Amino acid sequence: MEEQANLLPGVATAHDLMHRVVDLQGRINQLTTQFAAKTEKKTKRHPVLYAIGGFLIAFTLITSTPLKVITYLPTLPFFSMGGTELQLAVWNIVNLIVSAIIGAILYKVIAKTADKSRSQKNAAIDQSNQRVEANNQALAQSIEQTKQEIFAVQQQWASQVAPWYPMDYDSIEAVDFFLAAVRNHRATTVQEMVNLYETEMHQRRMEAGQQQILNQQRIGNMLQIGNLFMQGQILNQAQQINANTASASGNLDWMARAMGKR
């Protein structure tokens, strides 16, 4: 009774410290998954695309809308000089020149609008990145604090538990078993609780091995039943083929006899 009373507080302390470390490590793992990555700014410009877009918009407006009348009128004198071909050639040149001028104006408008939109997006990204940075710093601080708590628990373990606790059994499963065994008077010494634990683990491994053998036997039986079923289907198909062949052969014999009688 005295040995059990002396062992129980130590095992309880080992149990509490072990669970404390595991819980703290779980907290670190959870905090680690909450780190977020920053978003990159949108800094790329596309001046060539802006220029092409402005020119195409201007050229389309001039050549595909009633505005083409404006550029057509100056080309009328060229009709008397060289006919329709010269007038159309001059008209195309005028359209290109006017499109280039208007396209240059549109380029500035498009570029300014794109730069404004990009600046707004970058400002929003900066704010988001600031929140991410603040959150990541808070997480890092929490992780560091948790590590300090783990270190403190480890120091307590080293001073209070390590001198008597069997070092090869520093696991949640083992310490839970030890505490239950001592509380229920199944073990009164360290040696007894370790021997009892090894006996229990051996029994579990044996049961697990037997269960695995049973599962393999079930799988083998299922495969065997499946093979028998397939063999039965193949046999039935063969019997059906033989029956069909015999029937066809009988029909041919009957036709041959009938033709012979004629």
MOGI-V794131 format. One record per run of one state. SS is the DSSP state (h for helix, s for strand, l for the rest). FROM is the first residue (numbers start at 1). TO is the last residue. If there is no record, write none. Layout:
# MOGI-V794131
SS,FROM,TO ; SS,FROM,TO
This chain:
# MOGI-V794131
l,1,1 ; h,2,32 ; l,33,46 ; h,47,64 ; l,65,67 ; h,68,73 ; l,74,76 ; h,77,160 ; l,161,166 ; h,167,169 ; l,170,171 ; h,172,183 ; l,184,189 ; h,190,261 ; l,262,262
